[in-house]
Amino acid sequence: RIPLPELKDSDKLDKVMNMKEAARRVRLGPECLPSICFYTFLNAYQGLTAVDITDDSSMIVGGFADSTVRVWSVTPKKLRSVKTAADLSLIDKESDDVLERIMDEKTASELKILYGHSGPVYGTSFSPDRNYLLSCSEDGTVRLWSLQTFTCLVGYKGHNYPVWDTQFSPYGYYFVSGGHDRVARLWATDHYQPLRIFAGHLADVTCTRFHPNSNYIATGSADRTIRLWDVLNGNCVRIFTGHKGPIHSLAFSPNGRFLATGATDGRVLLWDIGHGLMVGELKGHTDTIYALRFSRDGEILASGSMDNTVRLWDAVKAFEDLETDDFTTATGHINLPENSQDLLLGTYMTKSTPVVHLHFTRRNLLLAAGAYSSQ
């Protein structure tokens, strides 16, 4: 329902790659759990505050408390910048490998550090086409970085206070940010003013997520509620209440019907978006849940927490018994069965690393990330 830019040729190529990878995807389930590959940031004394991984799992970014944004290549392919204008003019633009030729080999490195923010970086998000990176910070700005030149293209100023989270739309172009000023804002990369302001939360907007179809945005807040907003007209269409602490993580199921939320109360709550009701509660974590992610087909929900564990839950089982007659309109909620233990498929401890990000690769390998803490 919202206008989206045309697909570029590179996007179409990427779609083909995505299909090929999806053909090799592993079907997960209680009998077939994903392998977990954990990326630990060592000696991160600059305080790791945010992580994101590209959809094709080729790059990882960390936002740090010393205002820097650091991008690593996870594959053997090094990160390279585009050549200078003088060198670019010498390239034959008709050649087949023009995208290779514009890259400057001299700049190849595994790590690029992006300087620009003047306060801790609290959120990072790669664009789906891997050309851009967003970061938001205590300095009240959201910055858009080019991953071709590794420079800052624009700083979006709208929030006057710290911005806690930002995320690109699944189709790129649009992005959302939420902050200490209790509102979330919708932006487009080529507009310097926000397109929509979502106001209604009673405290900080701590996390923001796009629905897979890009028409809705979920925001979690320190007021212990989650709101669902319509991108087209800016209306709040759902309010989910039930958590006992500030919300710190959100994840939509791939089919777009369900939402999982995690908070400082150590519980993961599952919601049916259509009916606006809580349909499950996953107990097990003993500390704030900072990361939630559904596997690519939605069979498994992974949760990562400050209690140094990654837990895997049986999402199919959690949602399968839902029949519409369960939704009693009179009481407005379902009798929740106490079945967290049946749904828990595995708990994986790290030595001393709080989990801040989770990501399923296109083949359903689970990547997790966090910074080692010596406490």
Secondary structure, DSSP 8 states (H G I E B T S, - for coil): --------HHHHHHHHHHHHHHHT----BTTB---EEEEEETT-TT-EEEEEE-TTS-EEEEEETTS-EEEEE-SSS-B--B--HHHHTTS-TTSTTHHHHTB-GGG-BSEEEE---SS-EEEEEE-TTSSEEEEEETTSEEEEEETTTTEEEEEEE--SS-EEEEEE-TTSSEEEEEETTSEEEEEETT-SS-SEEEE--SS-EEEEEE-TTSSEEEEEETTSEEEEEETTT--EEEEEE--SS-EEEEEE-TTSSEEEEEETTS-EEEEETTTTEEEEEE----S-EEEEEE-TTSSEEEEEETTSEEEEEEHHHHHHT--GGGS-TTTSS------HHHHEEEEEE-SS----EEEE-TT--EEEEEE----
